[in-house]
Amino acid sequence: MPALRRYMDAQGQAQARRARDTHKHPHRAMTDLEITKLCAEAMALEFKVARELWCGNSAPLAVWTKNGEYQPLHDDAQAMALVKRLELWIQPPRQGHLSGTPSDYWFV
């Protein structure tokens, strides 16, 4: 239960942060870094952003854990770990869904 409690606390904090950020910038899309940080929080990983570790703005905008770079937007294994952890159900695009035309979007 402690792991579930930590996960739920992290989700609550992330949700509050998203609500606060959406209120400030209602039409702003999330950046890849913001998405990756939320994924790391959902996986209960201890992480740092590369710019926090290195001095200067030339450092990459990457999320690092003790096991190396965390990049679920590009690493299929990390993405699938998120799918399993969050118990997501993924559905492929459907012909004629809503607009009557094929969609390139997968539904989660």
N, C-alpha and C positions, 0 to 999 in steps of 0.2 A: 503493500500500500504506500510506503513512502515514495517510491518511484512515481506512482500515479499521482500522488499529491504534488510532487515537484513539477511533473508535467502539466497538471492542471493550473498550478500557480504561474508557470511560464506562459501558458496559453492566455490566462487572464491578464497578465502584464502585457503580453503582445497585443491582445485585443484592445486594451486601454490605450496603448501607444498608437495603434492604428486609428482608433477613434479620435484621439487627440490630433494626430497628423492629418487625418481626413478633414477635421474641422478647420484646421489652419489652411489646408490646400485641397479643397474638395475635388478638384479636377486633375490632380497630379497623379500620374502613374508611379508605381513603385519601381525603384531601380533594381537591377540584378543583385547588387550588394545587399539591399534591404531584404529582398526575397531570400537570399542565401543565409543571412543572419537569422531570419525567422525560422528557416528550416533547421539551422543548427540548434536554435532554442527548442524547437519541437522535438529534436532528437536528444535533448538534454546533454549536449556537448559543451565542454569548456572550450572557448575559442577566443581569438583575438583577430582584429582586422590588421592587415599587414602595415597599414599606415600608423597604427598605434605602436607597432613593434620597432619600426624603422623611422629614422628622422627624415624629414623632407617630403615634399609632395611627389617625388619621383617613385616612391614605393607603390607597388601594385595595390589596387583595390581588391584584395582577396581575403578570404576567411581561412584562418589556420587553426588546426587543433593539434593536440600532442601527436597525432598520427599523420600529420601532414596537411596539405591543402584540402579544404572541404568545398566541393563544387558540384552540388546535386543537379544544377542546371545543365551540366555537361557530362557528368559521370553517371552512367546508367545504374551501376550497383548502388550508389548513394541515393539515387532517385527511388529505386525499388525498395530500399530500406525505409524510406519515408512512407511509401505507399503501404508497406506492411505495418509499420509502427502506428500510422494514423488510420489504418483499416479503411483505406479509400477504395471505392469502386469506380473503375474507369470504363467508359463506354466509347466505342469508336464513333466517328461521324456517321450520321444517318442521312440517307437520300431523302430530300424533301422535308426535312425537319424545319418547322416554322415558316421558312421563306419559300419552300418549294424547290430550292436549288441545293446542290451538294455543298456540304460544309467542310472546311478544313479544320474545324475545331473539335477536339475530343471533349467529352463531358465527364466531369468528376463529381 
